[in-house]
Amino acid sequence: MSIPKKCIIVDDEPAAHYVLVNYISQNPLLELTHQCYNAIEALNILRSNTIDLMFLDIDMPEISGLELLQTLKNIPRTILTTAYSEFALESYEYGVIDYLLKPIYYPRFVKSIERFLAMDAVEKPETTAGKSIAVKVDSVVIELPVNDILYAQSYGNYVKIFTPDKSHLASITTNQLESMLPQDHFVRVHKSYIVAVGKIEQVERDNIILNNEKIPVGITYRRNLSRFLG
């Protein structure tokens, strides 16, 4: 059985999300992994996760869909979604797969997906090499290489991110950080902790040992951990 292609929706309209979530859920070859409501949020997700297909709105506040494409070094396969047809010609300069006009009807959506699947015959393995996330620390935005992150601990509306040589108190919530990190390499083991799976040194019944620190494993999060450890 084919591995589902990981998808992201980037659109500032909740109604557009509703339609696309419904359509994606009807196709077993697609898996919706992230939903973003602005380009800045999407930029962080795309920097730290492997995404196979992006559904991207053009007309968004602050940074438009086309401006987001201009910013990205590695553009995932993209299907543009918009209510305005005048951007069609310019959009194809960025190698987009298709251009869907709103309201999007399911038969037209299916044709776009068939085009995407035909173009994406080779599966690309996910890796964290060279990936980073952008977080705000002491009012300054810094980039942290994903490979350097050992674990993260919640501190209210802040998260302390631990690397081998120091920790960073970032202005971000645990849920936001979890959505930014590669899902194949990081796991939530407690309401207050996210850990790098490859850095785990020892697993106990109620704790894991990582970087010589004992980290609690919450009862409701044990299944998350077990799917990595078998």
N, C-alpha and C positions, 0 to 999 in steps of 0.2 A: 504494500500500500504506500502511496506517495506521501511524503511529509508535507503537511499543509504549509502554504506560503504565508509568512508573517506580514500582516498589513497594519498600516497606520492611517487614521483619518485626521486631516488637518483642516478645520473649518470653524469659523466663529459662530455659525448658526446651529443651535441645538436641533432644529427640524431636519437639517441636512444629515446630522449624525444619526438621527432616528432612522431615516431612510436607508442609509448605507449600512448601518448595523444590521438591519433587517435583511438586506440583500446578501451581505457577506455571510450571515448565519445560515443561509440556505445553500451555500456552496461548501462541501466538505474539503475542498482543496485550498480553502482560505481560512486563516486564523487571525482574528482581530486582536492585536496585542496592545495597542495604544490608541487613545483618543486625545487629540490636542485641540484647543480652541484659539490658539494664536501661534504665530511663527516662532517666537522666542522659545516657547515651551517645546515645540517640535524640534528646534535646532538642538536642544540638549538631548532629546530622545535619540535623534539620528546620529549624534556624535558617539553615543555609548552603546548602541544596539544595532544589530544587523536587521534591516527591514527589507523585505522582498518587494513590497508594493506600497506606494503611497497614493492615497486619494487626497488631492490638494485643491483647496479653494483658491481662487485668484484674488478676489476682492475681500481683503481682511484689513482691519485697522492697524496702524503703525507700520507693519511690514507685510507687503502683499505676497501672494504665492509666488509670483515671478521673481520678486526680490529675494525670497527664500532660496529659490533655485540658483540664483546668482551667487549666493553666499556659500552654498554647499560645495565641498571639494569632491565628495563622492555622492552623486545623486542616485537614489534608488529608482527603480522603474516607477514611473509616475503617470497616473491618470488624473487629469485636471477636471475639476467640477466647478461650474460657474453658471450664472444666469446671463452672462454677457458673451456674445459670439465674436465681438470685435478683437478679442485677444488671441483668437485661434492661431493665426499665422505666426505671431511672435512666439507663442508657446512651443511650437514645434522646433524652434531653434535650440531648445534645451533637451531635445531627444525624448519628449514625452510620448507615451504609448498612444494615448487617446485623449479626446476632449469631449466631456459629457456636459450637455446643456441641461440646466435645471428647468423644470422638474425632471428628475431622472426616472425613466421607466425601466422596469426590470428586464425586458427583452434587450434593450440597448445596453444595459449594464452587463448582461451575459456575453454579448458580443465583445465588449472591451476585455472581459476576463479571458475569453478564449484567445484573443490576440496576445494578452500578457503571457498566458501559459505556453503558447507557441514560441514566444521569444525567450522564455526563461526555462529552457529544457535542462540546463545544468544547475544542480543544487550547489550552493556556496556554503561551506561550513562557517559557522560563527567563530570569531576569535576576538579576544580583547586586545591583541597587539596593536599599539598605536592609538587606542581609543582613550578618550578623556571625558570628564564631566566638568561643567562650569558651575561653581558655587560662590556665594558671597560670604567672605570672612572679614570681619572688622570693616565693613562698608566697602571692601574691595573685592571685585570678582576675580577669582583665581581658577586655574585649570588643574585638576588632579588626574593624573594617569590612572585609569581603571586598574591596571595591574598592580599599582602601589597600595590599593585600598585593602586593608585586612578585615576590618569590621567597622560598624557604625552603631553608636548608642544615642538614644533619644534623650534630649534635655528640654522638655516642654516644646516650644516652637523652634527649637534649635536641635541640631544633630552634631555630635562630636564624631568626626571621621578619623579613624586611626590608620596611620601608615607606619612602615618600619621605623622611621626616625622621629616622628612627631605626630601630634594630633591637631585637628583643625575644627574649631567650633563654627559651624556653618549656619547661616540664616536660612533654614529650610526645614520642612517637617520630614518625619520618617517615611510617610507615605509618598511624598514627592521624590525623595531620594530613591526609594525602592523602584519607582516608575522609570527613573533615569538610568539605573544600572542594568547591565545585561542579565536577562532572566536565566540564562543557562549557566551563569557563573556565580551568582549571588542568591542567597535565600534568606527569607525572613524566618527567624527561629523563635522570636519573642516579640511582643508588641513594641518593645523598646530596642530590639537588636536586629541588624542585618549583617550577615557574615559572608566572606568570600569562601566558597565551598572548597576550592583548591588549597586554601591556607589552613584548613582544619587539621589539628595535630592528633586529637583524640576525641572519641565520642563516649560519653557516659549516659546513664539513664535520663538524668534531668539536666545535664550540662554538656557543653563541648569545651575543649581546651584549644585555644588559638593564641599564638604569640605568648604562651605561658600565662594567659589569662583565662579564668573560668567564666564562661558565658552561659546564662540560664537558657533552657529550651522550654518554651511554654507548651502546655498540654495541647492546645488547639493548633500549634505550629509543628507538631512532630511529624505529621504527614508530609508537610513541605520538605522537611529534612530527609525523610525516608525515601522520597522519590529520587534523590541524588545518590544516596548511599546504598540503595538496593535492599 
